Amino acid sequence: MATNGSHYSGSYAPEDVSFLLRRLHISPTALPEREAAIQLQGRHYSEMIGPEDRPSRERLAVFRSCLEQNGMRFAADVVKLADLLVASATEGKLALVSLARAGTPVGILLRKAILRRTGWKESAVAHYSISVIRDRGVDLVALEHILESWPRECVRFIDGWTGKGTIAKELHRTLSENKPVTDGLDPGLWVPLDISGVAGQSANHEDYLIPSVILGGTISGLVSRSILPRSDVGQRLFHGCVALDHLRRYDVSRWYIENMMGKVSKLQGNVAFDSTSVSLPSLCADSERALSDLAREFAVTDLNRIKVGLGETVRVLLRRMPHRVLLRDTQSADGRLVERLARMRKVEVEVRPQMFFQAVAIIADIRAER
């Protein structure tokens, strides 16, 4: 077990990230049992970890297709966000704090892009990855560890994308409720893609599939989703994770970073933002209205059973028990990839051309099936 403060980089290069997570030994819970424990027994999702097996050939083919069709688009958004971060750095240095684990590869890419585009010294940009868990909040012990070395005005919270904004709201809530520890910290998320208008800063609001969403631990440093056993709640300990060493043979974490940085290097000078301005309050209101309509239509009282956006829909298909997938368009490149994943899980896909979101996943109601 790692002690608080020890350096852990998973399968990434040590200079790329410091995971402020304790390595735990927890046996995975099979998907049906895990879903039943969450919905029927009231257990929190963070107390358990689902099984992570090697990606199938078909899933790897979906990943390669996604990287080929969206890699340069994602590289451009990384550069845009990197430039926004540089512009916000009043002291010429930054501490990027990515949210494990979807934010981790994005944090690594942003750090590398910032150093390449500015010529700053390596020591001017740090990258930590910490846990934020719905209903449990930010790992304040890990955050305090960072603040021992970095001024508060240098800290920026990074994630991979936003769905309906649950984690962005959790970040705001935790930071607002834990003063003076969190005084002076920017509570906004910095993301390449914000589809619901909930991030503090973003490069893009038009939904598309970010390649790393197709794979799990094998593209995220062989680190599991963060875990917080019930016995650890309130303790002076980092949140936990499981090291996925059994998947080392299939790990593409470093390869993916190198591949994406090759794409970033092809983008010279500034990358133009879309000329059309986006009203974030309007986007947020429209997103919440569309979510409410979906909850009413499907008689869902627990909004955690509805995941919106292409990225969140894919995550449901990979590690939850989906009931149905809704797609705005199955003829688009991204729509076809999601439909392929849905077929692999034998999940019904419904096409809704007028839907607000590009994709929606409805998680099965275990109670209704019993």
Residue pairs with C-beta under 8 A, 6 or more apart in sequence:
1 22
1 23
1 24
1 25
2 8
2 21
2 22
2 23
2 238
3 22
4 20
4 22
4 141
4 145
4 236
4 237
4 238
5 145
7 14
7 18
8 18
8 19
8 20
8 21
8 23
9 16
9 17
9 18
9 19
9 221
10 17
10 19
10 220
10 221
10 222
10 223
10 243
10 253
11 221
11 222
11 248
11 251
11 253
11 254
12 104
12 108
12 221
12 253
12 254
12 257
13 254
15 122
16 108
16 111
16 112
16 127
16 257
17 98
17 104
17 107
17 108
17 127
17 128
17 129
17 221
18 126
18 127
18 128
18 129
19 100
19 104
19 128
19 129
19 221
19 223
19 241
20 128
20 129
20 130
20 131
20 139
20 142
20 145
20 146
20 238
21 100
21 129
21 130
21 131
21 142
21 223
21 226
21 238
21 239
21 240
21 241
22 237
22 238
22 239
22 240
22 241
23 240
23 241
23 242
23 243
24 227
24 229
24 240
24 241
24 242
25 242
26 48
26 49
26 227
26 229
26 240
26 242
28 48
28 49
28 50
28 51
28 52
29 37
29 48
29 49
29 50
29 51
30 50
30 51
31 50
31 51
31 319
31 320
31 321
32 321
34 45
34 48
34 50
35 320
35 321
35 363
35 364
35 366
36 366
37 43
37 48
38 44
38 45
39 365
39 366
39 367
40 366
40 367
40 370
44 135
44 136
44 228
44 230
45 134
46 133
46 134
46 136
46 226
46 227
46 228
46 239
47 227
47 228
47 229
47 230
48 227
49 224
49 225
49 227
49 242
50 319
52 216
52 217
52 224
52 244
52 247
53 247
54 218
54 247
54 249
54 250
55 63
55 215
55 218
55 250
56 344
58 340
58 344
59 214
59 215
59 341
59 344
62 214
62 337
62 340
62 341
63 211
63 214
63 215
63 219
65 333
65 337
66 209
66 211
66 214
66 334
66 337
67 211
67 259
69 333
69 334
70 208
70 209
70 210
70 211
70 333
70 334
71 211
71 259
71 260
71 263
72 263
72 266
73 208
74 192
74 208
74 210
74 211
74 260
74 263
75 260
75 263
75 264
75 266
75 267
76 203
76 267
76 271
77 192
77 193
77 203
77 204
78 106
78 109
78 110
78 113
78 192
78 203
78 260
78 264
79 113
79 117
79 264
79 267
79 271
80 192
80 203
80 204
80 271
80 273
81 110
81 190
81 191
81 192
81 201
81 202
81 203
82 110
82 113
82 114
82 117
83 117
83 270
83 271
84 190
84 201
84 203
85 94
85 96
85 110
85 114
85 156
85 190
86 94
86 114
86 117
86 118
88 156
88 201
89 154
90 153
91 151
91 153
91 154
92 120
92 124
93 120
93 124
93 125
93 154
94 114
94 124
94 125
94 126
94 154
94 156
95 125
95 126
95 127
95 128
95 146
95 149
95 150
95 154
95 155
95 156
96 107
96 110
96 111
96 125
96 126
96 127
96 128
96 156
96 158
97 107
97 128
97 129
97 130
97 143
97 146
97 155
97 156
97 157
97 158
98 104
98 106
98 107
98 108
98 127
98 128
98 129
98 130
98 157
98 158
98 159
99 129
99 130
99 131
99 132
99 157
99 158
99 159
99 160
99 167
99 171
99 189
100 129
100 130
100 131
100 220
100 223
100 225
100 226
100 241
101 129
101 217
101 220
101 221
101 223
101 224
101 225
101 226
101 241
102 159
102 160
102 161
102 212
102 213
102 220
102 311
103 129
103 158
103 159
103 160
104 129
104 220
104 221
104 223
105 160
105 212
105 219
105 220
105 221
105 253
105 256
105 257
106 158
106 159
106 160
106 191
106 192
106 212
107 127
107 129
107 158
108 127
108 257
109 257
109 260
109 261
109 264
110 127
110 158
111 125
111 126
111 127
112 257
112 261
112 264
113 261
113 264
114 120
114 125
115 122
115 124
115 125
116 261
116 264
116 265
126 149
126 150
128 142
128 146
130 138
130 139
130 142
130 143
130 146
130 238
130 239
131 138
131 139
131 142
131 226
131 228
131 238
131 239
131 241
132 138
132 139
132 167
132 170
132 171
132 174
132 226
133 170
133 226
133 228
133 239
134 166
134 167
134 170
134 304
135 170
136 228
136 233
137 170
137 173
137 174
137 177
137 178
138 170
138 171
138 174
138 175
138 178
139 226
139 238
139 239
140 174
140 178
140 181
140 182
141 236
141 237
141 238
142 238
142 239
143 181
143 182
144 181
146 155
147 155
147 181
152 183
152 184
152 185
153 184
155 185
155 186
156 186
156 190
157 171
157 186
157 187
157 188
157 189
157 190
157 200
158 189
158 190
158 191
159 167
159 168
159 189
159 190
159 191
159 199
160 191
160 192
160 193
160 210
160 212
160 213
160 311
161 191
161 192
161 193
161 194
161 195
161 210
161 213
161 309
161 311
162 168
162 189
162 191
162 193
162 194
162 195
162 196
162 198
162 199
162 202
162 309
163 195
163 196
163 307
163 308
163 309
163 311
163 312
164 196
164 198
164 287
164 288
164 291
164 303
164 306
164 307
164 308
164 309
164 312
165 196
165 198
165 284
165 287
166 304
167 189
168 188
168 189
168 198
168 199
169 198
171 187
171 189
172 187
174 182
175 182
175 185
175 187
176 182
176 187
186 200
187 200
188 199
188 200
188 201
189 198
189 199
189 200
189 201
190 199
190 200
190 201
190 202
191 199
191 201
191 202
191 203
192 202
192 203
192 204
192 210
193 202
193 203
193 204
193 205
193 207
193 208
193 210
193 311
194 202
194 204
194 205
195 205
195 206
195 207
195 287
195 308
195 309
195 357
195 358
196 283
196 284
196 287
196 288
196 308
196 309
197 205
197 278
197 279
197 280
197 281
197 282
197 283
197 284
197 287
198 284
198 287
203 273
204 274
205 278
205 283
206 274
207 309
207 310
207 334
207 357
207 358
207 359
208 310
208 334
208 358
209 310
209 311
209 314
209 334
209 337
209 338
210 311
211 256
212 219
212 220
212 256
213 310
213 311
213 314
213 315
214 314
214 337
214 341
215 252
216 318
216 319
217 223
217 224
217 244
217 247
218 244
218 247
218 250
218 251
218 252
218 253
219 252
219 253
219 256
220 253
221 253
222 243
222 244
222 245
222 247
222 248
222 251
222 253
223 241
223 242
223 243
223 244
224 241
224 242
224 243
224 244
225 241
226 239
226 240
226 241
227 239
227 240
227 241
227 242
228 239
228 240
229 240
232 239
232 240
286 356
287 308
287 356
287 357
289 356
290 308
290 355
290 356
290 357
291 303
291 306
291 308
294 300
294 306
294 308
294 360
294 362
295 301
295 303
295 306
298 306
298 362
300 306
300 362
300 365
304 363
305 362
305 363
305 365
306 360
306 361
306 362
306 363
307 313
307 315
307 316
307 360
307 361
307 363
308 357
308 359
308 360
309 357
309 358
309 359
310 334
310 338
310 358
310 359
312 359
312 361
313 325
313 338
313 359
313 360
313 361
314 338
314 341
316 322
316 325
316 361
316 363
317 325
317 338
317 341
317 342
317 344
317 345
317 347
317 361
318 341
320 361
320 363
321 363
321 364
321 366
322 342
322 345
322 347
322 361
322 362
322 363
322 364
323 347
323 348
323 362
323 363
323 364
323 365
324 347
324 348
324 349
324 350
324 361
324 362
325 338
325 342
325 347
325 348
325 349
325 350
325 359
325 360
325 361
325 362
326 349
326 350
326 351
326 352
326 355
326 357
326 359
326 360
326 361
326 362
327 335
327 338
327 339
327 349
327 350
327 351
327 352
327 358
327 359
328 335
328 351
328 352
328 353
328 354
328 355
328 357
328 358
328 359
329 335
329 351
329 353
329 358
330 336
330 339
330 349
330 351
334 358
335 358
335 359
338 349
338 359
339 349
342 348
342 349
343 349
